Amino acid sequence: MAQVDSHARKAGLSAGMTLADARARCPTLATLPCDPAAERQALDHLARAMLRFTPVVTPDPPDGLILDVTGCAHLFGGEEALARRVLAATRATTRHAFAGNAMAARALARHGADGNRGDIHALPVSALDLPDDALTALRRAGLRTIGDLARRPQAGLAARFGESAVMRLRQLLGETASPVAPRLPPVPVRAEARFAEPLIRTDDALEVIEDLLRQAAQQMEQRHAGGRRFAVTLERSDGARRQLAIDTGNPVRDPATVLRLMRERIDTLADPLDPGFGFDAILLDVPRVEPLAPRQDALAGGRAAADDTLDALIDRLSVRLGADRVTRLHPADTHIPEAAQRLRPAIENTVSAPVSTWPLASGRDVALRPLTLFDPPQPVAVIAGVPDGPPQRFRWRRKVHEVRLAEGPERIAPEWWRRQDGHLGKLGGLTRDYYRIEDSEGRRYWMFRHGLFDEKSDPRWFLHGLFA
């Protein structure tokens, strides 16, 4: 087991124990698969959330954070109040400790008794985070706590147990520095312009926005990045604020392209962009920035126009009509044919966040399927040679079709972890055997028997699609 919660720890379980031993001690143990990538992502998200309390936050994998609250605790009413605020923000069962240096606080939180403060000398030698063989040697020598080590000459400890043990000991005792490398948030891409006299024309404001876009493009070019979201705030002299925001399907930093999308957004506003008594300031923010590699020049010189691509068309239509109205089909992680695709905004199909690819029909493990399906599948009356064999004759739309060729079955098991009244609808919960059928007139059909005979006494047949 990789980790255990407080309830499992009270039951005598610990990290590193085998699952069989854990179930022997606790038969009702509930387990979940370990996902290290998701845990790292959650720890990074939690570290960003802690920036509200201190600007110096360092992740301590796999499940810890180190916060330097020097000069910050009094802003929240003291260390105890700050700890309560942090625990409320995490919404989880955590252990914390305060100390004069980072390594001491880490050791108290991981190896000390419950509570905010503790005695470093009372901690076990495991707080040094040394290899198992080094910890075993310390215990065999009768050194079981940090206090036992602190009372011994450091020169003798270094000669017998190595320099790393003495270095860790000095860090815990505060005799040497234990610096932390804070994970600082990236510098935001912003640009702003303030005016001595308010701007009273919208065209003048757009010219200023174009200049701000050039400044933002220079910042992003230095980072080899492009913007996915551009937000403009126009502050009027009467205190009112107008917001303009656009999203793009791929990272861009071309000012002309972004300005054209801004004009599209202004044209679609129900309430026109009224300057009133004028704009005192215009602020541009690029809250979503993603990597963007340099573009390759064309062989004939120059670069291809950015507005001639399909992505540029999707961006313009999404800004003009709304992102939810410009959609495309994306593959879903399921074998159920009618649920294997879903509509998502076309602007979400990006290089930085790619979706899963469609399976190729030419692959060995992918069966040929029709492009269009009936929704819902249409019932048919079938006559088969054997109960679990392919159909020999079927009636569809009051017409009898003689089967000349049949290929299959392609068996699709039900998704047992989903409820039958979920997205599978009335056809959920039973096994399907799909056949590719060709009748005497050369027409091809995609049919399936819904249910095995050990699942249902009278399984029905359905026509799910037509081949072109």
SVG drawing of the C-alpha trace seen along z (x, -y; Angstrom):
<svg xmlns="http://www.w3.org/2000/svg" viewBox="-45 -65 81 89">
<polyline fill="none" stroke="black" stroke-width="0.4" points="0.0,0.0 1.3,-3.4 -0.7,-5.6 -3.2,-5.1 -5.5,-7.6 -6.0,-8.3 -8.7,-5.6 -6.5,-2.9 -3.6,-4.0 -5.7,-3.6 -6.5,-0.1 -2.8,0.8 -2.2,0.4 0.8,-1.5 2.2,-2.5 4.4,0.2 2.3,3.1 1.1,5.6 -2.6,5.6 -3.0,9.2 -1.7,8.4 -3.8,5.3 -7.0,7.3 -6.1,9.9 -6.1,7.3 -9.1,5.3 -11.4,7.4 -13.6,4.4 -10.7,2.3 -11.6,0.0 -8.9,-0.5 -8.4,-2.8 -5.7,-2.4 -2.7,-4.6 -2.3,-7.4 1.1,-9.1 0.6,-11.6 -2.8,-12.7 -1.3,-13.0 1.6,-15.2 -1.0,-17.4 -3.1,-17.7 0.0,-18.6 0.9,-21.3 -2.7,-22.6 -2.6,-22.7 0.8,-24.6 -0.7,-27.3 -3.6,-27.6 -1.2,-28.2 0.2,-31.3 -2.6,-33.2 -0.9,-32.8 2.8,-33.2 4.8,-33.8 7.3,-31.0 5.7,-27.6 7.6,-24.5 6.1,-21.1 7.5,-18.2 6.6,-15.1 4.8,-12.9 2.3,-14.4 3.8,-17.5 4.2,-21.2 6.7,-23.5 5.5,-27.1 7.8,-29.9 5.5,-32.1 8.2,-34.4 6.6,-37.8 3.2,-36.5 1.7,-34.9 0.7,-38.2 -1.4,-39.1 -3.8,-36.2 -3.8,-36.6 -0.8,-34.5 0.5,-31.1 -2.5,-29.2 -5.0,-31.2 -2.9,-30.8 -2.8,-27.0 -6.6,-26.9 -7.0,-28.9 -4.6,-26.6 -6.4,-23.5 -9.7,-24.9 -8.4,-25.6 -7.0,-22.1 -10.3,-20.4 -8.4,-17.3 -6.9,-15.6 -3.4,-16.9 -0.5,-17.2 1.4,-20.4 4.2,-21.9 6.0,-25.1 9.8,-25.4 12.7,-27.7 13.8,-26.1 12.2,-24.1 13.8,-20.7 12.8,-20.8 9.2,-21.7 9.1,-18.9 10.5,-16.4 8.0,-17.4 5.1,-17.2 6.1,-13.8 7.6,-12.1 6.5,-14.1 3.5,-13.9 0.2,-15.6 0.2,-19.3 1.8,-22.4 5.1,-22.3 7.3,-19.6 10.8,-18.8 13.3,-18.1 15.4,-16.0 12.5,-13.6 12.1,-12.7 13.2,-9.2 16.3,-8.9 14.0,-8.1 13.4,-11.9 16.8,-12.1 15.4,-10.5 18.5,-8.3 18.6,-5.0 17.4,-1.9 20.8,-0.5 22.0,-3.7 19.0,-3.8 19.6,-0.2 23.2,-0.9 22.1,-3.9 19.6,-1.8 22.1,1.1 24.5,-1.5 21.8,-2.4 21.1,-5.8 17.3,-5.9 16.4,-9.6 17.8,-12.9 18.7,-13.8 21.0,-10.8 22.8,-11.9 23.0,-15.6 24.8,-14.5 27.6,-12.7 30.6,-14.4 29.8,-15.1 33.3,-14.1 32.8,-10.6 29.3,-10.3 30.7,-11.4 33.5,-8.8 31.1,-6.0 27.8,-6.8 28.9,-9.2 28.8,-12.9 25.2,-12.8 23.9,-11.8 25.7,-14.7 24.5,-17.2 20.9,-16.1 21.4,-16.4 22.8,-19.9 19.9,-21.0 17.3,-19.7 19.1,-21.4 19.3,-24.7 23.1,-24.8 23.3,-25.0 21.0,-26.5 18.3,-24.4 17.1,-26.6 14.0,-25.8 13.4,-26.5 10.0,-28.1 7.8,-27.5 7.0,-30.9 4.0,-31.6 4.9,-32.6 4.9,-36.3 1.6,-37.2 1.5,-38.6 -0.1,-42.0 0.0,-45.4 -1.8,-48.6 -2.3,-52.2 -3.5,-55.2 -4.5,-58.5 -4.3,-62.1 -7.5,-62.8 -10.2,-60.2 -10.7,-58.4 -14.2,-59.0 -14.0,-57.0 -14.1,-53.2 -11.7,-53.2 -9.1,-55.0 -9.6,-52.4 -9.0,-49.6 -5.8,-51.2 -4.6,-51.3 -5.6,-47.6 -3.6,-46.8 -0.5,-48.5 -1.1,-46.6 -1.3,-43.3 2.1,-44.1 3.6,-44.6 2.1,-41.3 3.3,-39.6 6.9,-40.7 6.6,-39.3 5.2,-35.9 7.8,-35.7 10.6,-35.9 8.9,-33.0 8.3,-31.0 4.6,-31.0 1.3,-32.1 -2.0,-33.1 -5.2,-31.1 -7.3,-33.7 -7.1,-37.5 -9.1,-39.7 -9.4,-43.5 -10.7,-45.8 -11.8,-49.3 -12.2,-51.7 -14.5,-54.6 -14.1,-58.0 -17.4,-57.5 -16.0,-54.4 -17.8,-51.8 -15.8,-48.9 -16.3,-47.0 -14.9,-43.6 -13.9,-42.0 -12.6,-38.4 -11.8,-36.0 -10.5,-32.4 -8.6,-30.7 -8.3,-27.0 -4.5,-27.2 -1.8,-29.5 -1.4,-32.7 0.5,-35.9 -0.2,-37.7 -1.7,-41.1 -3.7,-41.4 -5.3,-38.0 -6.3,-38.7 -7.6,-42.2 -9.8,-40.8 -11.3,-38.4 -11.8,-41.4 -13.7,-43.2 -15.9,-40.1 -16.6,-40.1 -17.6,-43.8 -19.9,-43.2 -21.7,-40.4 -22.3,-42.4 -26.0,-43.0 -25.0,-46.2 -22.7,-48.2 -19.3,-49.3 -20.3,-52.7 -17.3,-54.9 -19.6,-57.3 -17.5,-60.2 -14.4,-58.4 -12.0,-55.7 -9.3,-56.6 -7.4,-53.3 -7.2,-50.1 -5.7,-46.9 -4.8,-43.8 -4.4,-40.5 -3.4,-37.1 -4.4,-34.7 -3.9,-31.5 -0.5,-31.1 0.8,-27.9 4.0,-27.0 4.2,-28.1 7.1,-27.1 8.4,-29.5 6.6,-29.0 8.5,-27.8 8.8,-30.2 7.5,-29.1 10.0,-28.1 8.9,-31.0 9.5,-33.5 7.1,-34.9 4.7,-32.9 1.3,-31.4 -1.6,-33.6 -2.8,-32.7 -6.4,-33.4 -6.4,-30.8 -6.4,-27.8 -9.2,-25.8 -8.3,-26.8 -8.6,-30.4 -12.1,-29.8 -13.1,-27.9 -11.9,-30.8 -13.9,-33.3 -17.1,-31.3 -16.7,-30.5 -16.3,-34.2 -19.2,-35.2 -21.7,-32.4 -20.5,-31.2 -18.1,-28.3 -21.0,-25.9 -22.5,-26.4 -19.4,-25.4 -18.8,-21.7 -17.1,-18.7 -17.1,-15.0 -14.5,-13.7 -13.9,-10.0 -14.9,-8.7 -13.3,-6.0 -16.0,-3.3 -16.7,-0.3 -20.5,-1.0 -21.0,-2.3 -23.6,-5.0 -21.6,-6.4 -18.1,-6.2 -18.3,-9.8 -19.5,-13.1 -19.9,-16.7 -17.4,-19.1 -16.6,-22.7 -14.3,-22.7 -12.2,-25.4 -11.0,-22.8 -9.2,-20.7 -5.7,-22.0 -2.2,-20.8 -1.4,-21.4 -4.4,-19.4 -4.9,-16.8 -7.9,-14.5 -7.7,-10.8 -7.4,-9.8 -10.0,-7.9 -9.3,-4.2 -8.3,-3.4 -10.6,-1.0 -7.6,0.5 -6.1,1.7 -6.0,5.4 -7.9,5.0 -10.5,2.5 -13.6,3.8 -15.1,2.1 -18.2,0.0 -20.6,-2.2 -20.2,-6.0 -23.8,-6.7 -25.9,-4.9 -29.6,-4.7 -30.6,-6.5 -32.1,-4.5 -31.3,-1.1 -34.3,0.2 -35.8,3.6 -35.9,6.3 -37.4,9.8 -34.6,12.4 -34.6,16.0 -31.3,17.7 -30.0,21.2 -28.9,21.8 -30.0,19.8 -26.6,18.1 -25.7,17.9 -25.9,15.1 -29.3,14.2 -30.3,16.0 -33.4,13.8 -34.7,10.7 -37.7,8.3 -37.1,4.6 -39.6,1.9 -42.1,4.5 -39.7,6.0 -38.0,9.4 -34.3,9.5 -32.4,12.7 -28.9,12.8 -26.2,13.8 -23.1,13.1 -22.6,12.6 -19.4,11.7 -19.1,11.8 -19.8,11.8 -18.0,8.8 -18.9,9.2 -19.2,6.1 -19.7,6.8 -21.8,4.4 -20.2,1.8 -21.0,3.3 -19.7,0.3 -22.4,-1.9 -26.1,-1.9 -28.5,-0.5 -30.4,-3.8 -27.3,-5.8 -26.1,-6.8 -26.7,-3.3 -30.4,-3.8 -32.7,-0.8 -30.1,1.2 -27.7,1.3 -26.7,4.2 -26.6,7.0 -23.9,8.4 -24.1,7.5 -23.1,9.7 -22.6,7.5 -22.7,8.9 -22.0,7.3 -24.7,8.5 -25.1,8.4 -28.5,9.2 -29.3,10.7 -29.5,7.2 -26.0,6.2 -27.0,3.9 -24.9,4.1 -26.2,3.7 -24.8,3.7 -27.0,5.7 -26.6,7.1 -28.3,9.6 -29.0,7.9 -28.2,10.4 -26.8,14.0 -29.2,16.9 -27.8,17.4 -28.6,13.7 -32.0,13.6 -34.4,16.3 -35.5,14.4 -32.8,12.0 -34.0,9.4 -32.2,8.2 -31.6,4.6 -30.4,2.9 -27.8,0.3 -26.4,-1.1 -26.1,-1.0 -22.8,-0.7 -22.5,-3.0"/>
</svg>
